[in-house]
Amino acid sequence: LLLLPLLRRFIRPQTCVFLWMLPNYLYLTHQTMLQPSRPMAVLAIPGPLMLAVCFIWLAGFVGVLGWNIFSHLRFRRRILKDAKPLTEPAAARLWEELRQWAGQPRRRCPLLVSPQVTSPLSIGLFSSTIQVVLPERHYTQEELTLILRHELIHIGRGDSSAKFFFAFCSALCWFNPLVWAAMGRGAEELELSCDQEVLELSLIHISEPTRPISI
């Protein structure tokens, strides 16, 4: 947290995402390797107290993870309730062209518009459930290209799985405020890294003139 402003001057956001994930990944998979060879101190804890502590941790883990899943499903249902497939020919054609560009021509990934969203997003954890949802507004071809590339990069990198990992770590260590802070910053770095890739791709100018696209 303290070094992040300095690190951002020298490393890419993609690396920052990895740095946020690494300590949690090592904790989950190599916990025995991180422990000292011998304990520095030994505390005798009565069995009933230890059982109570484990129950409190388990209740917190189930509660936080369950709330995250419930909130996601509720949010998904709300924005998809009034969503409809994008039918504007120019936008639909652009979507298919960009899916070819992203190497995802066969992946089922509907493009929808919904009055319930204020910014574009992709939602869904598994590849078969991912959908891209746009607000109802006017876009230029350049704007829509940047937006759709952003979402396709998220999908291609599997960022939904990374966000679920962040949520799982927050639930696993629900008692540690530093984990919550790290997971929030990690999610921000995911967005920044995606924006950076889109900006790098935007250096390739579109030869066609920009024109408004109504959605």
Buried (B, 14 or more C-beta within 10 A) or exposed (E): EEEEEEEBEEEBBBBBBBBBBEBBEEBEEEEEEEEEEEEEEEEEEEEEEEEEEEEEBEEBBEEBBEEBBEEBEEBBEEBBEEBEEBEBEBBBEBBEEBBEBBEBEEBEBBBBBBEBBEEBBBBBBEBEEBBBBBBEEEBEBBBBBBBBBBBBBBBEBEBBEBBBBBBBBBBBBBEEEEBBEBBEBBBBBBBBBBBBBBEEBEEEEEEEEEEEBEB
